[in-house]
Amino acid sequence: MQYQYIQYEKRGHVVFITMNRPEKMNALHPPANAEMRQAFASFRDDPEAWVAIVTGAGDRAFSAGNDLGYHAEHRRPGEPYPEAEKHPFGGITAGFACWKPIIAAVNGYAVGGGLELALACDIIVAADNAQFGAPEARVGVVAGAGGVHRLPRQVPHKIAMGMLLTGKPIGAEEAYRWGLVNEVVPRSDLMPAAERWAADIIDCAPLSTRAHKQMALTGLDMPLDEAMTRSYSEFDRALASDDFVHGPQAFAEKRPPVWKGR
């Protein structure tokens, strides 16, 4: 599929999704959100795609979030951003189940919807110039693409509330200190670092990583006993797979496993 506002590339088992509106600091509007959804659906449905890395074009921003110029011109009362009912912001912030790992490679600003998109990913690698913020209240809107819910789940409550209620951003090192990001690297090392994380994930059995993601996220808000005793589709798939037999055999024979993903 040809995209106008994003770039989609697959190298081996890794998919790269790049928001490509650098002149708008990679702010997203409905056509871009629609392309993001299609790109992530293509990643989810491709059996040979095991990990995705999402980033933004240029040096200024991962994503400045909602395109407020477009918003001001096209908004309708009662919706958090234009065409919200059609296209989840960034493609994955709502109504999108994907148990494959997704890495955010954050360069520059990840604010508003850009922060919400990063929060919807599993791992965040940040350049040392990255800024994370939820400035919605400063412009009279609301972090309605999951920011008000995901942020308090991913950093200490008071830190989340400080960010949400003041709209002030935090830098990459502070984000790392509070556990919002997994690693901070120089800007020139950002994509190599994200690819290193992807390679480490690919070293693991793909059905096992998907089971871990599904079980961890689905059971997050359950009582422990309930989370441990309920059934999970990805665990069942992993349990029935060739890889579930092959992995222990390879370990016992002191040889590297060759995962099939089935």
C-alpha atoms as an extended CHARMM CRD file, in Angstrom:
* protein
*
       262  EXT
         1         1  MET       CA              0.0000000000        0.0000000000        0.0000000000  PROA      1               0.0000000000
         2         2  GLN       CA              1.1730000000        3.4980000000       -0.8350000000  PROA      2               0.0000000000
         3         3  TYR       CA              1.1320000000        5.9780000000        2.0360000000  PROA      3               0.0000000000
         4         4  GLN       CA              1.1390000000        9.7660000000        1.8750000000  PROA      4               0.0000000000
         5         5  TYR       CA              1.7220000000       10.7450000000        5.4930000000  PROA      5               0.0000000000
         6         6  ILE       CA              3.7690000000        7.8550000000        6.8310000000  PROA      6               0.0000000000
         7         7  GLN       CA              6.4590000000        5.4590000000        5.6660000000  PROA      7               0.0000000000
         8         8  TYR       CA              6.2440000000        1.6720000000        6.0590000000  PROA      8               0.0000000000
         9         9  GLU       CA              9.2280000000       -0.6170000000        5.6500000000  PROA      9               0.0000000000
        10        10  LYS       CA              9.9420000000       -4.2090000000        6.6250000000  PROA      10              0.0000000000
        11        11  ARG       CA             13.4550000000       -5.5330000000        7.1380000000  PROA      11              0.0000000000
        12        12  GLY       CA             13.5270000000       -9.1740000000        8.0790000000  PROA      12              0.0000000000
        13        13  HSD       CA             11.0990000000       -9.6120000000       10.9550000000  PROA      13              0.0000000000
        14        14  VAL       CA             11.1200000000       -5.8940000000       11.9030000000  PROA      14              0.0000000000
        15        15  VAL       CA              8.6140000000       -3.3440000000       10.6060000000  PROA      15              0.0000000000
        16        16  PHE       CA              9.4650000000        0.3740000000       10.6590000000  PROA      16              0.0000000000
        17        17  ILE       CA              6.5520000000        2.8250000000       10.7580000000  PROA      17              0.0000000000
        18        18  THR       CA              7.6340000000        6.4510000000       10.4120000000  PROA      18              0.0000000000
        19        19  MET       CA              5.2870000000        9.4080000000       10.7960000000  PROA      19              0.0000000000
        20        20  ASN       CA              6.2910000000       11.6070000000        7.8780000000  PROA      20              0.0000000000
        21        21  ARG       CA              4.9760000000       15.1300000000        8.3800000000  PROA      21              0.0000000000
        22        22  PRO       CA              8.1680000000       16.8330000000        9.6000000000  PROA      22              0.0000000000
        23        23  GLU       CA              6.8980000000       20.2320000000        8.4840000000  PROA      23              0.0000000000
        24        24  LYS       CA              4.0820000000       19.7570000000       11.0380000000  PROA      24              0.0000000000
        25        25  MET       CA              6.4020000000       18.1960000000       13.6540000000  PROA      25              0.0000000000
        26        26  ASN       CA              4.6900000000       14.9190000000       12.7150000000  PROA      26              0.0000000000
        27        27  ALA       CA              1.3650000000       16.0860000000       14.1070000000  PROA      27              0.0000000000
        28        28  LEU       CA             -1.4110000000       13.7700000000       12.9940000000  PROA      28              0.0000000000
        29        29  HSD       CA             -4.7540000000       14.5270000000       11.3760000000  PROA      29              0.0000000000
        30        30  PRO       CA             -7.5020000000       12.0840000000       10.3210000000  PROA      30              0.0000000000
        31        31  PRO       CA             -5.8740000000       10.9840000000        7.0290000000  PROA      31              0.0000000000
        32        32  ALA       CA             -2.6000000000       10.3160000000        8.8520000000  PROA      32              0.0000000000
        33        33  ASN       CA             -4.3900000000        8.4850000000       11.6690000000  PROA      33              0.0000000000
        34        34  ALA       CA             -6.1300000000        6.3150000000        9.0670000000  PROA      34              0.0000000000
        35        35  GLU       CA             -2.7790000000        5.4460000000        7.4870000000  PROA      35              0.0000000000
        36        36  MET       CA             -1.2850000000        4.6440000000       10.8890000000  PROA      36              0.0000000000
        37        37  ARG       CA             -4.1590000000        2.2690000000       11.6190000000  PROA      37              0.0000000000
        38        38  GLN       CA             -3.7050000000        0.5430000000        8.2690000000  PROA      38              0.0000000000
        39        39  ALA       CA              0.0530000000        0.2640000000        8.7970000000  PROA      39              0.0000000000
        40        40  PHE       CA             -0.3070000000       -1.2580000000       12.2510000000  PROA      40              0.0000000000
        41        41  ALA       CA             -2.9910000000       -3.6270000000       10.9690000000  PROA      41              0.0000000000
        42        42  SER       CA             -0.6140000000       -4.7380000000        8.2140000000  PROA      42              0.0000000000
        43        43  PHE       CA              2.0730000000       -5.3560000000       10.8360000000  PROA      43              0.0000000000
        44        44  ARG       CA             -0.3220000000       -7.2590000000       13.0870000000  PROA      44              0.0000000000
        45        45  ASP       CA             -1.5860000000       -9.4730000000       10.2790000000  PROA      45              0.0000000000
        46        46  ASP       CA              1.7830000000      -10.2790000000        8.6650000000  PROA      46              0.0000000000
        47        47  PRO       CA              3.0310000000      -13.6120000000       10.0710000000  PROA      47              0.0000000000
        48        48  GLU       CA              6.6180000000      -12.7060000000        9.1930000000  PROA      48              0.0000000000
        49        49  ALA       CA              6.5000000000       -9.3560000000       11.0430000000  PROA      49              0.0000000000
        50        50  TRP       CA              7.4600000000       -9.9510000000       14.6690000000  PROA      50              0.0000000000
        51        51  VAL       CA              8.3730000000       -6.5030000000       16.0480000000  PROA      51              0.0000000000
        52        52  ALA       CA              7.4890000000       -2.9330000000       15.0340000000  PROA      52              0.0000000000
        53        53  ILE       CA              9.4420000000        0.2760000000       15.5840000000  PROA      53              0.0000000000
        54        54  VAL       CA              7.5040000000        3.5370000000       15.3010000000  PROA      54              0.0000000000
        55        55  THR       CA              9.2640000000        6.8910000000       15.0270000000  PROA      55              0.0000000000
        56        56  GLY       CA              8.9610000000       10.3500000000       13.5060000000  PROA      56              0.0000000000
        57        57  ALA       CA             10.7270000000       11.8790000000       10.5110000000  PROA      57              0.0000000000
        58        58  GLY       CA             13.1920000000       14.7020000000       11.0500000000  PROA      58              0.0000000000
        59        59  ASP       CA             15.0250000000       15.8950000000       14.1480000000  PROA      59              0.0000000000
        60        60  ARG       CA             12.4090000000       18.0380000000       15.8680000000  PROA      60              0.0000000000
        61        61  ALA       CA              9.6790000000       15.6440000000       16.9340000000  PROA      61              0.0000000000
        62        62  PHE       CA              8.4870000000       12.0910000000       17.3340000000  PROA      62              0.0000000000
        63        63  SER       CA              5.0070000000       13.6160000000       17.1190000000  PROA      63              0.0000000000
        64        64  ALA       CA              3.5510000000       16.9040000000       18.3120000000  PROA      64              0.0000000000
        65        65  GLY       CA              0.2160000000       15.1150000000       18.6450000000  PROA      65              0.0000000000
        66        66  ASN       CA             -3.0680000000       16.3090000000       17.2290000000  PROA      66              0.0000000000
        67        67  ASP       CA             -2.7610000000       18.7120000000       14.2880000000  PROA      67              0.0000000000
        68        68  LEU       CA             -4.3620000000       21.6890000000       16.0400000000  PROA      68              0.0000000000
        69        69  GLY       CA             -4.6290000000       23.7180000000       12.8350000000  PROA      69              0.0000000000
        70        70  TYR       CA             -6.7010000000       20.9720000000       11.2580000000  PROA      70              0.0000000000
        71        71  HSD       CA             -8.5490000000       20.5220000000       14.5620000000  PROA      71              0.0000000000
        72        72  ALA       CA             -9.5430000000       24.1830000000       14.7300000000  PROA      72              0.0000000000
        73        73  GLU       CA            -10.8940000000       24.0790000000       11.1830000000  PROA      73              0.0000000000
        74        74  HSD       CA            -12.7050000000       20.7340000000       11.3100000000  PROA      74              0.0000000000
        75        75  ARG       CA            -13.6520000000       20.0120000000       14.9150000000  PROA      75              0.0000000000
        76        76  ARG       CA            -17.1940000000       19.1580000000       15.9020000000  PROA      76              0.0000000000
        77        77  PRO       CA            -18.7040000000       19.5490000000       19.3720000000  PROA      77              0.0000000000
        78        78  GLY       CA            -18.4570000000       16.4450000000       21.5270000000  PROA      78              0.0000000000
        79        79  GLU       CA            -15.3910000000       14.8420000000       19.9470000000  PROA      79              0.0000000000
        80        80  PRO       CA            -11.8320000000       15.0230000000       21.3610000000  PROA      80              0.0000000000
        81        81  TYR       CA            -10.2830000000       15.4150000000       17.9030000000  PROA      81              0.0000000000
        82        82  PRO       CA            -11.6800000000       15.3660000000       14.3430000000  PROA      82              0.0000000000
        83        83  GLU       CA            -13.0780000000       11.9930000000       13.2210000000  PROA      83              0.0000000000
        84        84  ALA       CA            -12.1330000000       10.3780000000       16.5320000000  PROA      84              0.0000000000
        85        85  GLU       CA            -14.9180000000        7.8490000000       16.0940000000  PROA      85              0.0000000000
        86        86  LYS       CA            -13.3700000000        6.6590000000       12.7970000000  PROA      86              0.0000000000
        87        87  HSD       CA             -9.6590000000        6.6100000000       13.4630000000  PROA      87              0.0000000000
        88        88  PRO       CA             -7.9270000000        5.9600000000       16.8030000000  PROA      88              0.0000000000
        89        89  PHE       CA             -5.2040000000        8.5370000000       17.2990000000  PROA      89              0.0000000000
        90        90  GLY       CA             -1.9310000000        7.1670000000       15.9690000000  PROA      90              0.0000000000
        91        91  GLY       CA             -3.7520000000        4.0050000000       14.9380000000  PROA      91              0.0000000000
        92        92  ILE       CA             -3.2580000000        2.0860000000       18.1910000000  PROA      92              0.0000000000
        93        93  THR       CA             -4.3530000000        4.2700000000       21.1090000000  PROA      93              0.0000000000
        94        94  ALA       CA             -7.8490000000        2.7410000000       21.2540000000  PROA      94              0.0000000000
        95        95  GLY       CA             -9.7670000000       -0.2390000000       19.9050000000  PROA      95              0.0000000000
        96        96  PHE       CA             -6.7030000000       -2.0190000000       18.5580000000  PROA      96              0.0000000000
        97        97  ALA       CA             -5.4670000000       -5.3470000000       19.9100000000  PROA      97              0.0000000000
        98        98  CYS       CA             -1.9990000000       -6.4150000000       18.8040000000  PROA      98              0.0000000000
        99        99  TRP       CA              0.0620000000       -8.7990000000       20.9140000000  PROA      99              0.0000000000
       100       100  LYS       CA              3.2420000000       -8.3180000000       18.9080000000  PROA      100             0.0000000000
       101       101  PRO       CA              5.8310000000       -6.0490000000       20.5820000000  PROA      101             0.0000000000
       102       102  ILE       CA              5.9040000000       -2.3940000000       19.5160000000  PROA      102             0.0000000000
       103       103  ILE       CA              8.8600000000       -0.0840000000       20.2150000000  PROA      103             0.0000000000
       104       104  ALA       CA              8.6590000000        3.7180000000       20.1590000000  PROA      104             0.0000000000
       105       105  ALA       CA             11.8750000000        5.4570000000       19.0780000000  PROA      105             0.0000000000
       106       106  VAL       CA             11.2980000000        8.9810000000       20.3800000000  PROA      106             0.0000000000
       107       107  ASN       CA             13.2330000000       11.8290000000       18.8090000000  PROA      107             0.0000000000
       108       108  GLY       CA             12.4710000000       15.3660000000       20.0020000000  PROA      108             0.0000000000
       109       109  TYR       CA              8.9610000000       16.1550000000       21.1630000000  PROA      109             0.0000000000
       110       110  ALA       CA              6.4480000000       13.4660000000       22.1130000000  PROA      110             0.0000000000
       111       111  VAL       CA              3.6460000000       15.6720000000       23.3470000000  PROA      111             0.0000000000
       112       112  GLY       CA             -0.1290000000       15.4790000000       23.4100000000  PROA      112             0.0000000000
       113       113  GLY       CA             -1.1800000000       12.6710000000       21.1200000000  PROA      113             0.0000000000
       114       114  GLY       CA              2.4910000000       11.9620000000       20.4600000000  PROA      114             0.0000000000
       115       115  LEU       CA              2.9110000000       11.0680000000       24.1230000000  PROA      115             0.0000000000
       116       116  GLU       CA             -0.2890000000        9.0160000000       23.9930000000  PROA      116             0.0000000000
       117       117  LEU       CA              1.0360000000        7.0730000000       21.0150000000  PROA      117             0.0000000000
       118       118  ALA       CA              4.3250000000        6.3900000000       22.8020000000  PROA      118             0.0000000000
       119       119  LEU       CA              2.4250000000        5.2790000000       25.9190000000  PROA      119             0.0000000000
       120       120  ALA       CA              0.5250000000        2.7570000000       23.7870000000  PROA      120             0.0000000000
       121       121  CYS       CA              3.8300000000        1.1110000000       22.8080000000  PROA      121             0.0000000000
       122       122  ASP       CA              5.5550000000       -1.5720000000       24.8670000000  PROA      122             0.0000000000
       123       123  ILE       CA              9.0730000000       -0.1490000000       24.9790000000  PROA      123             0.0000000000
       124       124  ILE       CA             10.2550000000        3.4480000000       24.6190000000  PROA      124             0.0000000000
       125       125  VAL       CA             13.7900000000        4.3210000000       23.5440000000  PROA      125             0.0000000000
       126       126  ALA       CA             14.4130000000        8.0640000000       23.7570000000  PROA      126             0.0000000000
       127       127  ALA       CA             16.9950000000       10.3710000000       22.2350000000  PROA      127             0.0000000000
       128       128  ASP       CA             18.6270000000       12.6410000000       24.7930000000  PROA      128             0.0000000000
       129       129  ASN       CA             16.7620000000       15.6130000000       23.2850000000  PROA      129             0.0000000000
       130       130  ALA       CA             13.3430000000       14.0040000000       23.7820000000  PROA      130             0.0000000000
       131       131  GLN       CA             10.5840000000       15.8540000000       25.6150000000  PROA      131             0.0000000000
       132       132  PHE       CA              7.4600000000       14.1470000000       26.9390000000  PROA      132             0.0000000000
       133       133  GLY       CA              4.3770000000       16.1710000000       27.7950000000  PROA      133             0.0000000000
       134       134  ALA       CA              0.6060000000       16.3100000000       28.0340000000  PROA      134             0.0000000000
       135       135  PRO       CA             -0.1080000000       19.9810000000       27.2420000000  PROA      135             0.0000000000
       136       136  GLU       CA             -3.7770000000       19.4890000000       26.3250000000  PROA      136             0.0000000000
       137       137  ALA       CA             -5.1320000000       21.5260000000       29.2340000000  PROA      137             0.0000000000
       138       138  ARG       CA             -3.0150000000       24.4860000000       28.1110000000  PROA      138             0.0000000000
       139       139  VAL       CA             -4.9010000000       24.6470000000       24.8050000000  PROA      139             0.0000000000
       140       140  GLY       CA             -8.3530000000       23.7840000000       26.1520000000  PROA      140             0.0000000000
       141       141  VAL       CA             -8.5680000000       20.1680000000       25.0450000000  PROA      141             0.0000000000
       142       142  VAL       CA             -8.2690000000       16.8310000000       26.8760000000  PROA      142             0.0000000000
       143       143  ALA       CA             -5.8000000000       13.9420000000       26.5940000000  PROA      143             0.0000000000
       144       144  GLY       CA             -8.6200000000       11.7140000000       25.4130000000  PROA      144             0.0000000000
       145       145  ALA       CA             -6.5580000000        9.2220000000       23.3750000000  PROA      145             0.0000000000
       146       146  GLY       CA             -5.5800000000        7.3140000000       26.4910000000  PROA      146             0.0000000000
       147       147  GLY       CA             -3.1330000000        9.7590000000       28.0640000000  PROA      147             0.0000000000
       148       148  VAL       CA             -5.2060000000       10.3990000000       31.1810000000  PROA      148             0.0000000000
       149       149  HSD       CA             -5.4120000000        6.6410000000       31.7700000000  PROA      149             0.0000000000
       150       150  ARG       CA             -2.0890000000        5.2430000000       30.5690000000  PROA      150             0.0000000000
       151       151  LEU       CA              0.1670000000        7.8730000000       32.1050000000  PROA      151             0.0000000000
       152       152  PRO       CA             -0.9160000000        7.2030000000       35.7450000000  PROA      152             0.0000000000
       153       153  ARG       CA             -0.4300000000        3.4820000000       35.0740000000  PROA      153             0.0000000000
       154       154  GLN       CA              3.1220000000        3.9310000000       33.7930000000  PROA      154             0.0000000000
       155       155  VAL       CA              4.6640000000        6.5060000000       36.1540000000  PROA      155             0.0000000000
       156       156  PRO       CA              4.0760000000        7.3420000000       39.8270000000  PROA      156             0.0000000000
       157       157  HSD       CA              0.6810000000        8.9270000000       40.4220000000  PROA      157             0.0000000000
       158       158  LYS       CA              1.9360000000       12.3420000000       41.5320000000  PROA      158             0.0000000000
       159       159  ILE       CA              4.2760000000       12.6080000000       38.5490000000  PROA      159             0.0000000000
       160       160  ALA       CA              1.4330000000       11.7630000000       36.1770000000  PROA      160             0.0000000000
       161       161  MET       CA             -0.9100000000       14.2530000000       37.8050000000  PROA      161             0.0000000000
       162       162  GLY       CA              1.7410000000       16.9550000000       37.7340000000  PROA      162             0.0000000000
       163       163  MET       CA              2.2080000000       16.4390000000       34.0040000000  PROA      163             0.0000000000
       164       164  LEU       CA             -1.5320000000       16.2890000000       33.2760000000  PROA      164             0.0000000000
       165       165  LEU       CA             -2.5960000000       19.2320000000       35.4270000000  PROA      165             0.0000000000
       166       166  THR       CA              0.1940000000       21.6630000000       34.5060000000  PROA      166             0.0000000000
       167       167  GLY       CA              0.8530000000       20.5980000000       30.9230000000  PROA      167             0.0000000000
       168       168  LYS       CA              4.5870000000       20.9760000000       31.5480000000  PROA      168             0.0000000000
       169       169  PRO       CA              6.8930000000       18.5100000000       29.7840000000  PROA      169             0.0000000000
       170       170  ILE       CA              9.7150000000       16.4550000000       31.2190000000  PROA      170             0.0000000000
       171       171  GLY       CA             13.0190000000       15.6490000000       29.5370000000  PROA      171             0.0000000000
       172       172  ALA       CA             14.3930000000       12.2810000000       28.5280000000  PROA      172             0.0000000000
       173       173  GLU       CA             16.5310000000       11.7370000000       31.6370000000  PROA      173             0.0000000000
       174       174  GLU       CA             13.6530000000       12.5700000000       33.9710000000  PROA      174             0.0000000000
       175       175  ALA       CA             11.3540000000       10.2990000000       31.9670000000  PROA      175             0.0000000000
       176       176  TYR       CA             13.9320000000        7.5300000000       32.3840000000  PROA      176             0.0000000000
       177       177  ARG       CA             14.2110000000        8.2060000000       36.1050000000  PROA      177             0.0000000000
       178       178  TRP       CA             10.4560000000        7.7900000000       36.5380000000  PROA      178             0.0000000000
       179       179  GLY       CA             10.3670000000        4.6210000000       34.4520000000  PROA      179             0.0000000000
       180       180  LEU       CA              8.5450000000        6.0940000000       31.4660000000  PROA      180             0.0000000000
       181       181  VAL       CA             11.3070000000        5.1340000000       29.0370000000  PROA      181             0.0000000000
       182       182  ASN       CA             13.5850000000        2.1020000000       28.8480000000  PROA      182             0.0000000000
       183       183  GLU       CA             16.7540000000        3.7560000000       27.5720000000  PROA      183             0.0000000000
       184       184  VAL       CA             18.1330000000        7.2050000000       26.7100000000  PROA      184             0.0000000000
       185       185  VAL       CA             20.7750000000        7.5020000000       24.0000000000  PROA      185             0.0000000000
       186       186  PRO       CA             22.3880000000       10.2730000000       21.9250000000  PROA      186             0.0000000000
       187       187  ARG       CA             20.2080000000       11.3350000000       18.9990000000  PROA      187             0.0000000000
       188       188  SER       CA             22.5500000000        9.7060000000       16.4850000000  PROA      188             0.0000000000
       189       189  ASP       CA             22.2120000000        6.3740000000       18.3000000000  PROA      189             0.0000000000
       190       190  LEU       CA             18.4180000000        6.3460000000       18.5280000000  PROA      190             0.0000000000
       191       191  MET       CA             17.5070000000        4.0130000000       15.6880000000  PROA      191             0.0000000000
       192       192  PRO       CA             20.4510000000        1.6460000000       16.2750000000  PROA      192             0.0000000000
       193       193  ALA       CA             19.3330000000        1.3890000000       19.9140000000  PROA      193             0.0000000000
       194       194  ALA       CA             15.7230000000        0.7000000000       18.9140000000  PROA      194             0.0000000000
       195       195  GLU       CA             16.9130000000       -1.9260000000       16.4310000000  PROA      195             0.0000000000
       196       196  ARG       CA             19.0510000000       -3.5060000000       19.1750000000  PROA      196             0.0000000000
       197       197  TRP       CA             15.9440000000       -3.8340000000       21.3650000000  PROA      197             0.0000000000
       198       198  ALA       CA             14.0960000000       -5.3420000000       18.4090000000  PROA      198             0.0000000000
       199       199  ALA       CA             16.9250000000       -7.8150000000       17.7830000000  PROA      199             0.0000000000
       200       200  ASP       CA             16.8830000000       -8.8700000000       21.4410000000  PROA      200             0.0000000000
       201       201  ILE       CA             13.1360000000       -9.4990000000       21.1680000000  PROA      201             0.0000000000
       202       202  ILE       CA             13.5780000000      -11.4780000000       17.9470000000  PROA      202             0.0000000000
       203       203  ASP       CA             16.0830000000      -13.6900000000       19.7590000000  PROA      203             0.0000000000
       204       204  CYS       CA             13.0880000000      -14.8580000000       21.8120000000  PROA      204             0.0000000000
       205       205  ALA       CA             10.3110000000      -17.1210000000       20.5790000000  PROA      205             0.0000000000
       206       206  PRO       CA              7.7310000000      -14.8680000000       18.9080000000  PROA      206             0.0000000000
       207       207  LEU       CA              4.7140000000      -16.7210000000       20.2490000000  PROA      207             0.0000000000
       208       208  SER       CA              6.1690000000      -16.5530000000       23.7450000000  PROA      208             0.0000000000
       209       209  THR       CA              6.6670000000      -12.7760000000       23.5630000000  PROA      209             0.0000000000
       210       210  ARG       CA              3.0870000000      -12.3550000000       22.3400000000  PROA      210             0.0000000000
       211       211  ALA       CA              1.7770000000      -14.5050000000       25.1720000000  PROA      211             0.0000000000
       212       212  HSD       CA              3.7810000000      -12.4730000000       27.6770000000  PROA      212             0.0000000000
       213       213  LYS       CA              2.3930000000       -9.2030000000       26.3140000000  PROA      213             0.0000000000
       214       214  GLN       CA             -1.1980000000      -10.4040000000       26.2600000000  PROA      214             0.0000000000
       215       215  MET       CA             -1.0340000000      -11.9280000000       29.7180000000  PROA      215             0.0000000000
       216       216  ALA       CA              0.7550000000       -8.9670000000       31.3020000000  PROA      216             0.0000000000
       217       217  LEU       CA             -1.5710000000       -6.3300000000       29.8600000000  PROA      217             0.0000000000
       218       218  THR       CA             -4.8110000000       -8.2750000000       30.1820000000  PROA      218             0.0000000000
       219       219  GLY       CA             -4.1100000000       -9.2870000000       33.7530000000  PROA      219             0.0000000000
       220       220  LEU       CA             -2.8100000000       -5.9020000000       34.8580000000  PROA      220             0.0000000000
       221       221  ASP       CA             -5.9760000000       -4.7780000000       36.6340000000  PROA      221             0.0000000000
       222       222  MET       CA             -7.1540000000       -8.1860000000       37.8080000000  PROA      222             0.0000000000
       223       223  PRO       CA             -6.6540000000       -9.7240000000       41.2390000000  PROA      223             0.0000000000
       224       224  LEU       CA             -3.5910000000      -11.9610000000       41.0890000000  PROA      224             0.0000000000
       225       225  ASP       CA             -5.4940000000      -15.2350000000       41.5040000000  PROA      225             0.0000000000
       226       226  GLU       CA             -7.8800000000      -14.3140000000       38.6830000000  PROA      226             0.0000000000
       227       227  ALA       CA             -5.0670000000      -13.2170000000       36.3880000000  PROA      227             0.0000000000
       228       228  MET       CA             -3.1980000000      -16.4750000000       36.9530000000  PROA      228             0.0000000000
       229       229  THR       CA             -6.1490000000      -18.8040000000       36.4240000000  PROA      229             0.0000000000
       230       230  ARG       CA             -7.9380000000      -17.2750000000       33.4540000000  PROA      230             0.0000000000
       231       231  SER       CA             -7.2620000000      -18.4850000000       29.9050000000  PROA      231             0.0000000000
       232       232  TYR       CA             -5.2420000000      -16.5400000000       27.3390000000  PROA      232             0.0000000000
       233       233  SER       CA             -5.4010000000      -17.1970000000       23.6160000000  PROA      233             0.0000000000
       234       234  GLU       CA             -1.7380000000      -16.3450000000       22.9810000000  PROA      234             0.0000000000
       235       235  PHE       CA             -0.5880000000      -18.6520000000       25.7780000000  PROA      235             0.0000000000
       236       236  ASP       CA             -2.6550000000      -21.4550000000       24.2420000000  PROA      236             0.0000000000
       237       237  ARG       CA             -1.0630000000      -20.7620000000       20.8470000000  PROA      237             0.0000000000
       238       238  ALA       CA              2.4370000000      -20.8190000000       22.3220000000  PROA      238             0.0000000000
       239       239  LEU       CA              1.7250000000      -23.9980000000       24.2720000000  PROA      239             0.0000000000
       240       240  ALA       CA              0.5770000000      -25.8030000000       21.1230000000  PROA      240             0.0000000000
       241       241  SER       CA              3.4360000000      -24.5830000000       18.9360000000  PROA      241             0.0000000000
       242       242  ASP       CA              6.5010000000      -26.3580000000       17.5590000000  PROA      242             0.0000000000
       243       243  ASP       CA              8.6220000000      -23.6540000000       19.1830000000  PROA      243             0.0000000000
       244       244  PHE       CA              7.3840000000      -24.7180000000       22.6280000000  PROA      244             0.0000000000
       245       245  VAL       CA              9.0310000000      -28.0940000000       22.0270000000  PROA      245             0.0000000000
       246       246  HSD       CA             12.0170000000      -26.8260000000       20.0440000000  PROA      246             0.0000000000
       247       247  GLY       CA             13.1920000000      -24.2100000000       22.5560000000  PROA      247             0.0000000000
       248       248  PRO       CA             13.9080000000      -26.5530000000       25.4980000000  PROA      248             0.0000000000
       249       249  GLN       CA             15.4700000000      -29.0910000000       23.1050000000  PROA      249             0.0000000000
       250       250  ALA       CA             17.8390000000      -26.4680000000       21.6970000000  PROA      250             0.0000000000
       251       251  PHE       CA             18.7510000000      -25.3420000000       25.2100000000  PROA      251             0.0000000000
       252       252  ALA       CA             19.4450000000      -28.9140000000       26.3490000000  PROA      252             0.0000000000
       253       253  GLU       CA             21.5840000000      -29.5350000000       23.2670000000  PROA      253             0.0000000000
       254       254  LYS       CA             23.4660000000      -26.2450000000       23.7850000000  PROA      254             0.0000000000
       255       255  ARG       CA             22.5930000000      -24.8540000000       20.3570000000  PROA      255             0.0000000000
       256       256  PRO       CA             20.8030000000      -21.6530000000       19.3730000000  PROA      256             0.0000000000
       257       257  PRO       CA             17.0910000000      -22.0750000000       18.6590000000  PROA      257             0.0000000000
       258       258  VAL       CA             15.6290000000      -21.3880000000       15.2360000000  PROA      258             0.0000000000
       259       259  TRP       CA             12.1560000000      -20.0180000000       15.8520000000  PROA      259             0.0000000000
       260       260  LYS       CA              9.3640000000      -20.7360000000       13.3960000000  PROA      260             0.0000000000
       261       261  GLY       CA              6.6130000000      -18.7010000000       15.0340000000  PROA      261             0.0000000000
       262       262  ARG       CA              4.2890000000      -21.6670000000       14.8730000000  PROA      262             0.0000000000
